[in-house]
Amino acid sequence: MNFSAQDITHMTSALALAREALFLTSPNPRVGCVIVGADGAVLGSGHTQRAGEAHAEVMALRDAQAKHHHVQGATAYVTLEPCSHQGRTPPCCDALVHAGFARVVVAVQDPNPQVAGQGIARLRAAGVQVEVGLLATQAQELNIGFFKRMTHGTPWVRMKVAASLDGQTALENGLSQWITSAPARDDGHAWRARACAVLTGIGTVLEDDPQLDVRAIPTPRQPTLVVMDSQLETPLSAKLFTPQRPVWIYCAVENAQRRQALEAKGAQVICLPNASGKVDLAAMLKHLAQKQINEVHVEAGHKLNGSLLREDLVDELLTYLAPKLMGQGRGMTNLGPFTTLSDTKTLCFHEMTQIGPDLRILARLSR
């Protein structure tokens, strides 16, 4: 389908609006909408609000109304197919039909089985011209976890690692603060903020006593903290217990006393053992998807990192490399040792950006 330069400009603006909702909409997708009149003037714009509140199309309609613009015969540029089902908000496709739009340009079809083309079909049935596929890749990237959850029943798993150029995440004695620079650490907080959940292991909790919340940047909500703790060893005094932040602890043993104590601290304890007496990581991710977790941000030690990678449960690595050599220390994972190169994990570089003096590499696992 051929789109005009004007179409591309307006959809680019809609995607920029969607990015403004990056830390806001979970578990809903981040969506932007721009309304353009027949003369090419922008009449209204908006992005999806918190779950249960207005979607992008409604926000754009409200904006146009507040500016006293009439949208009859206008075009709406939307980064995701308008919803067609009654959830916590009414169907957006109906709002567009009732407002009298002549044309709707959609970046990408909604993967949610409750929508999945039905919004587009209802718009077309009402006589609205609908065109799909403009900047689809960018729109899907913005909601990569939502697409993964809807199509595979598991969240998108992003593993964050801060290391020296020779791949060390700590000295042999465990010291790791700070390998990377302040700009890189702040950038890491932005990636935390966009996730629905931050995942760590009991080893990290016991050794570092981290908070693992978002502090370096403003955020309207804190991601849920998920702890892999097979034996329920999480200290009741751990810094991870902070107000207004859910903590879910996955274990492999039933211990009524420990469970009760942790739940008294506000944690939710879920027992999902595997045959080896550890937490069943694959089952844990499916459970997180059932709890509407789209993106999981892993900040753990080499043992949990290795376990997730061995079971092919990681989608991408978010790696910050500092321009320093640390020599013998602690590596990123406990993978291997491998005997042939064909056994190793293969990734593809998706994006490389310099953050302060450090290099941020986003690399995706080859499937």
C-alpha positions as CSV (number, residue, x, y, z in Angstrom):
1,M,0.0,0.0,0.0
2,N,1.3,3.4,-0.9
3,F,1.3,6.0,1.8
4,S,2.0,9.7,1.3
5,A,4.7,11.8,2.9
6,Q,2.0,13.4,5.0
7,D,0.8,10.0,6.2
8,I,4.3,9.1,7.3
9,T,4.7,12.5,9.1
10,H,1.4,12.1,11.0
11,M,2.0,8.4,12.0
12,T,5.5,9.4,13.1
13,S,3.9,12.0,15.4
14,A,1.4,9.3,16.7
15,L,4.4,7.0,17.5
16,A,6.0,9.9,19.4
17,L,2.9,10.3,21.5
18,A,2.8,6.5,22.1
19,R,6.4,6.7,23.5
20,E,5.2,9.3,26.0
21,A,3.1,6.5,27.5
22,L,6.0,4.1,27.8
23,F,5.9,4.0,31.6
24,L,2.2,4.5,32.0
25,T,-0.2,2.0,30.2
26,S,0.9,-1.4,31.5
27,P,-0.6,-4.0,31.0
28,N,-2.3,-2.2,28.0
29,P,-0.2,-1.3,24.9
30,R,1.3,2.1,24.4
31,V,-0.8,3.8,21.6
32,G,-0.8,7.2,20.1
33,C,-3.4,8.9,17.9
34,V,-3.4,12.0,15.7
35,I,-6.5,13.5,14.1
36,V,-6.0,15.4,10.8
37,G,-8.5,17.4,8.9
38,A,-9.1,17.3,5.1
39,D,-7.0,20.4,4.8
40,G,-4.0,18.7,6.5
41,A,-4.4,20.6,9.8
42,V,-3.9,18.6,13.0
43,L,-7.2,18.8,14.9
44,G,-6.4,16.7,18.0
45,S,-3.9,14.2,19.5
46,G,-3.4,12.0,22.5
47,H,-2.1,8.7,23.9
48,T,-3.4,5.9,26.0
49,Q,-3.7,6.6,29.7
50,R,-3.4,4.3,32.7
51,A,-5.2,0.9,32.5
52,G,-8.9,1.5,32.9
53,E,-8.7,5.1,31.7
54,A,-9.1,6.6,28.2
55,H,-7.4,5.1,25.1
56,A,-5.5,7.1,22.6
57,E,-8.4,7.6,20.2
58,V,-10.7,9.0,22.9
59,M,-7.9,11.3,24.2
60,A,-7.4,12.7,20.7
61,L,-11.2,13.2,20.3
62,R,-11.3,15.0,23.6
63,D,-8.3,17.2,22.5
64,A,-10.1,18.1,19.3
65,Q,-13.3,18.9,21.2
66,A,-11.4,21.1,23.7
67,K,-10.0,23.1,20.7
68,H,-13.5,23.4,19.2
69,H,-12.5,21.4,16.1
70,H,-15.0,19.3,14.1
71,V,-13.7,15.9,13.1
72,Q,-16.4,14.9,10.6
73,G,-14.6,13.6,7.5
74,A,-11.2,13.7,9.2
75,T,-8.4,11.1,9.2
76,A,-7.2,9.3,12.4
77,Y,-3.7,8.0,12.5
78,V,-3.5,5.3,15.2
79,T,-0.4,3.2,16.1
80,L,-2.5,0.1,17.0
81,E,-5.8,-1.2,15.7
82,P,-8.7,0.5,17.5
83,C,-10.2,-2.0,20.0
84,S,-13.5,-3.6,19.3
85,H,-14.5,-5.1,22.6
86,Q,-16.0,-3.8,25.8
87,G,-13.3,-4.0,28.5
88,R,-12.8,-1.4,31.2
89,T,-13.5,1.2,28.4
90,P,-15.9,1.1,25.5
91,P,-14.8,0.0,22.0
92,C,-12.7,2.7,20.3
93,C,-13.7,1.7,16.8
94,D,-17.3,2.7,17.7
95,A,-16.1,6.1,19.0
96,L,-14.4,6.7,15.6
97,V,-17.5,5.6,13.7
98,H,-19.8,7.8,15.7
99,A,-17.5,10.8,15.3
100,G,-17.8,10.5,11.5
101,F,-14.2,9.8,10.5
102,A,-13.7,9.3,6.7
103,R,-10.4,7.5,7.0
104,V,-8.4,5.6,9.6
105,V,-4.7,4.8,9.1
106,V,-3.5,2.0,11.4
107,A,0.1,1.1,12.0
108,V,-0.4,-2.5,13.0
109,Q,-3.2,-4.9,13.7
110,D,-3.9,-5.7,17.4
111,P,-2.6,-9.2,18.3
112,N,-5.2,-9.5,21.2
113,P,-7.6,-12.3,20.2
114,Q,-10.4,-10.1,21.4
115,V,-9.6,-7.6,18.7
116,A,-7.4,-9.2,16.0
117,G,-8.8,-7.5,13.0
118,Q,-12.3,-7.0,14.3
119,G,-11.8,-3.3,15.0
120,I,-10.7,-2.8,11.4
121,A,-13.6,-4.9,10.1
122,R,-16.2,-2.9,12.0
123,L,-14.8,0.4,10.8
124,R,-14.9,-0.8,7.2
125,A,-18.4,-2.2,7.7
126,A,-19.4,1.3,8.8
127,G,-18.0,2.8,5.6
128,V,-14.8,4.1,7.0
129,Q,-11.7,3.8,4.7
130,V,-9.1,1.8,6.7
131,E,-5.4,1.4,5.7
132,V,-3.1,-0.8,7.6
133,G,0.7,-1.2,7.8
134,L,2.2,2.3,8.0
135,L,5.4,2.1,10.2
136,A,4.2,-1.3,11.5
137,T,7.6,-2.4,12.7
138,Q,8.1,0.7,14.9
139,A,4.6,0.3,16.4
140,Q,5.2,-3.4,17.2
141,E,8.7,-2.6,18.7
142,L,7.0,-0.1,21.0
143,N,4.8,-2.9,22.3
144,I,7.1,-5.9,21.9
145,G,6.1,-7.4,25.2
146,F,2.3,-7.0,24.6
147,F,2.7,-8.7,21.2
148,K,4.8,-11.6,22.7
149,R,2.2,-12.1,25.5
150,M,-0.7,-12.2,23.1
151,T,0.9,-14.5,20.6
152,H,3.0,-16.8,22.7
153,G,1.5,-16.6,26.2
154,T,4.8,-15.5,27.8
155,P,6.3,-12.0,28.4
156,W,9.2,-10.5,26.6
157,V,12.3,-11.2,28.7
158,R,15.1,-8.6,28.6
159,M,18.3,-9.4,30.6
160,K,20.2,-6.4,31.7
161,V,24.0,-6.8,32.4
162,A,26.6,-4.1,33.2
163,A,30.1,-5.3,32.5
164,S,33.7,-4.4,31.7
165,L,34.9,-4.7,28.1
166,D,36.3,-8.1,29.0
167,G,32.9,-9.3,30.2
168,Q,33.3,-9.1,34.0
169,T,30.3,-8.0,36.1
170,A,32.2,-7.9,39.4
171,L,35.7,-8.4,40.9
172,E,36.4,-11.8,42.4
173,N,35.6,-10.4,45.8
174,G,32.1,-9.4,44.6
175,L,32.7,-5.6,44.3
176,S,30.8,-4.2,41.3
177,Q,29.9,-0.6,42.2
178,W,30.4,1.0,39.9
179,I,31.5,-0.6,36.7
180,T,29.5,1.6,34.4
181,S,29.0,5.4,34.5
182,A,26.1,7.4,36.0
183,P,24.5,8.1,32.6
184,A,24.5,4.3,31.9
185,R,22.9,3.6,35.3
186,D,20.3,6.3,34.7
187,D,19.5,4.8,31.3
188,G,19.2,1.4,33.0
189,H,16.5,2.8,35.3
190,A,14.6,4.0,32.2
191,W,14.6,0.4,31.0
192,R,13.4,-0.8,34.4
193,A,10.6,1.8,34.3
194,R,9.2,0.6,31.0
195,A,9.0,-3.1,32.2
196,C,6.0,-4.5,34.0
197,A,8.3,-6.6,36.3
198,V,11.9,-6.6,37.5
199,L,13.2,-10.1,38.0
200,T,16.1,-11.1,40.3
201,G,17.4,-14.1,42.3
202,I,17.8,-14.8,45.9
203,G,21.6,-14.7,45.5
204,T,21.5,-11.1,44.5
205,V,19.1,-10.3,47.3
206,L,21.3,-11.9,50.0
207,E,24.6,-10.5,48.6
208,D,23.6,-7.0,47.6
209,D,20.3,-6.3,49.4
210,P,19.1,-4.1,46.4
211,Q,15.9,-2.1,46.2
212,L,15.6,-2.7,42.4
213,D,13.1,0.1,42.0
214,V,13.1,3.1,39.7
215,R,14.8,6.1,41.3
216,A,16.9,7.8,38.7
217,I,14.0,9.0,36.5
218,P,10.4,10.1,37.1
219,T,7.9,7.3,36.7
220,P,4.1,7.1,37.4
221,R,4.4,3.6,38.7
222,Q,6.9,1.1,40.0
223,P,7.2,-2.2,38.2
224,T,6.4,-5.4,40.2
225,L,9.5,-7.0,41.7
226,V,9.8,-10.8,41.1
227,V,12.2,-12.8,43.2
228,M,13.3,-16.4,42.4
229,D,13.7,-17.8,45.9
230,S,13.5,-21.6,45.9
231,Q,13.9,-22.1,49.7
232,L,12.1,-18.9,50.8
233,E,15.3,-17.3,52.2
234,T,14.4,-13.7,51.5
235,P,15.1,-11.7,54.7
236,L,12.2,-9.9,56.2
237,S,14.5,-6.8,56.5
238,A,15.3,-6.8,52.8
239,K,15.3,-3.3,51.2
240,L,13.2,-4.7,48.4
241,F,10.1,-4.3,50.5
242,T,9.0,-0.8,49.6
243,P,5.6,0.9,49.8
244,Q,3.3,0.8,46.7
245,R,5.5,-1.8,44.9
246,P,4.2,-5.4,44.6
247,V,6.7,-8.1,45.4
248,W,6.1,-11.6,44.1
249,I,8.3,-14.4,45.4
250,Y,8.4,-17.7,43.5
251,C,9.6,-20.7,45.5
252,A,10.0,-24.4,45.2
253,V,9.1,-25.5,48.8
254,E,6.1,-25.0,51.0
255,N,7.0,-23.4,54.3
256,A,3.9,-22.1,56.1
257,Q,5.8,-20.1,58.7
258,R,8.1,-18.4,56.1
259,R,5.2,-17.8,53.7
260,Q,3.1,-16.2,56.5
261,A,6.0,-13.9,57.5
262,L,6.7,-12.8,53.9
263,E,3.1,-12.3,53.2
264,A,2.9,-10.1,56.3
265,K,5.5,-7.9,54.7
266,G,3.2,-7.6,51.7
267,A,4.7,-10.2,49.4
268,Q,2.8,-12.7,47.4
269,V,4.3,-16.2,47.5
270,I,3.8,-18.6,44.6
271,C,5.1,-22.2,44.7
272,L,6.1,-23.5,41.3
273,P,8.7,-26.3,41.8
274,N,10.4,-28.3,39.1
275,A,11.7,-31.9,39.3
276,S,15.1,-30.6,40.6
277,G,13.7,-28.7,43.5
278,K,14.2,-25.3,42.0
279,V,11.6,-22.9,40.7
280,D,10.2,-23.9,37.3
281,L,11.3,-20.9,35.3
282,A,9.2,-21.7,32.2
283,A,6.1,-22.1,34.3
284,M,6.9,-18.9,36.2
285,L,7.0,-16.9,32.9
286,K,3.6,-18.4,31.8
287,H,2.2,-17.5,35.2
288,L,3.5,-13.9,34.8
289,A,1.8,-13.6,31.5
290,Q,-1.4,-14.8,33.1
291,K,-1.0,-11.9,35.5
292,Q,-0.7,-9.5,32.5
293,I,3.0,-9.0,32.6
294,N,4.3,-7.9,29.2
295,E,8.0,-7.1,29.7
296,V,10.3,-8.7,32.3
297,H,13.5,-6.9,33.1
298,V,16.1,-9.3,34.5
299,E,18.7,-7.9,36.9
300,A,20.3,-11.0,38.4
301,G,23.6,-12.8,39.0
302,H,25.4,-15.2,36.7
303,K,23.6,-18.3,38.1
304,L,20.0,-17.2,37.3
305,N,21.2,-15.5,34.1
306,G,22.7,-18.8,33.0
307,S,19.6,-20.8,34.0
308,L,17.3,-18.5,32.0
309,L,19.6,-18.7,28.9
310,R,20.1,-22.4,29.1
311,E,16.3,-22.9,29.0
312,D,16.0,-20.5,26.1
313,L,13.7,-18.2,28.1
314,V,15.6,-14.9,27.2
315,D,14.6,-12.8,24.2
316,E,17.3,-10.1,24.4
317,L,20.3,-8.9,26.3
318,L,20.6,-5.2,27.3
319,T,24.3,-5.0,27.9
320,Y,26.2,-1.9,29.1
321,L,30.0,-2.3,28.4
322,A,32.4,0.0,30.3
323,P,35.7,0.9,28.6
324,K,37.8,-0.8,31.3
325,L,39.4,-4.2,31.7
326,M,38.9,-6.0,35.0
327,G,40.8,-9.2,34.5
328,Q,39.7,-12.3,36.4
329,G,36.3,-11.7,38.1
330,R,32.7,-12.7,37.8
331,G,31.2,-13.2,34.3
332,M,27.8,-12.4,32.9
333,T,26.5,-16.0,33.1
334,N,27.5,-19.5,34.2
335,L,26.9,-21.0,30.8
336,G,29.1,-23.7,29.5
337,P,31.8,-24.8,29.3
338,F,31.0,-25.7,25.7
339,T,33.1,-28.1,23.7
340,T,32.0,-26.9,20.2
341,L,31.1,-23.5,18.9
342,S,27.8,-24.9,17.6
343,D,26.7,-25.3,21.2
344,T,27.1,-21.7,22.0
345,K,24.3,-19.1,22.2
346,T,24.0,-17.0,19.0
347,L,22.6,-13.5,19.1
348,C,22.1,-10.7,16.6
349,F,22.9,-7.1,17.3
350,H,19.7,-5.1,17.3
351,E,21.0,-1.7,18.4
352,M,24.2,-0.1,19.6
353,T,24.3,3.3,21.3
354,Q,27.0,5.2,23.3
355,I,25.7,6.3,26.7
356,G,28.2,8.6,28.3
357,P,31.5,6.8,28.1
358,D,29.9,3.3,28.0
359,L,28.4,1.3,25.1
360,R,24.8,0.0,25.3
361,I,24.2,-3.1,23.2
362,L,20.8,-4.5,22.6
363,A,21.3,-8.1,21.2
364,R,18.5,-10.6,20.5
365,L,18.7,-14.3,20.8
366,S,18.5,-16.2,17.5
367,R,15.6,-18.6,17.5
